[in-house]
Amino acid sequence: MMVPVRCFTCGKVVGEHWEEFKQRTKEADNPEDPEAVLDDLGVERHCCRRVLGSHKGPVDILAPYQ
């Protein structure tokens, strides 16, 4: 999946947090709250949180149309 490397608004690097964010929020037995995960990772700006919280890869969007 191609997660954005930088925030679209402020330019801060956010791509380095994607794997851990995805893993911690999608755990099958005990998923964590996305807000708590972003706080723990140190992602404080609203624009950066939006990039990670709302990311949906182009493959996921276009797959039903194949």
N, C-alpha and C positions, 0 to 999 in steps of 0.2 A: 504494500500500500504506500502511496506517495504522500506522506504527511508534509505540510509546508515546513521549511527549515526555519524561516523567520516569520515573525508576526507581520501581518499585512499593514498594520497601522503604525506601530512604533519601531519595527525593525529588530526587536530583541530576538535572540535565538531561542526558539521553543521546540524545535525538532528533536533535541536531545532528550526531552522528557516523554516523548510519545510512547515508547515501548513500555516503560514502567507504568505510565498512566493507563494504557490499554490493559496491561496485565492485572493491575490492582483493581480496576473497575469491572473487569469481565471474569473474575474468578468464579468458578462454578459453585464452590461450597460456601464462600463468604465474600461476596463483592463489597468493596468499600464505597462510601459516598464520594462521588467525583469532586465535590467541593472540598472535602477533607484531604483528598489525594493532592489536589492542586495546591492547597495550603502547605502541605508537607513538602512538596517539591519546590516550593518557593516561587510559584507563579502567582504574582500579586496583582498585576494590571488586568483590568477588565478586558482589554482588547486581546491580550495574550491568552487569557482563559477562554475567550470565545473561539479562538483558533483551535485549541486543543479539544474543547468540549463539543464543538459542533462539526468536527472534521468527519467527512464521509468521502471515501475515495471514489474516483471516477469509475473504478471497476464495479463497486457496489451499486452505483447509480445506473450504469449502462447494462449490467448483466441481464436483467429481465427482458431486454429488447433484442437479444440475440436469437 
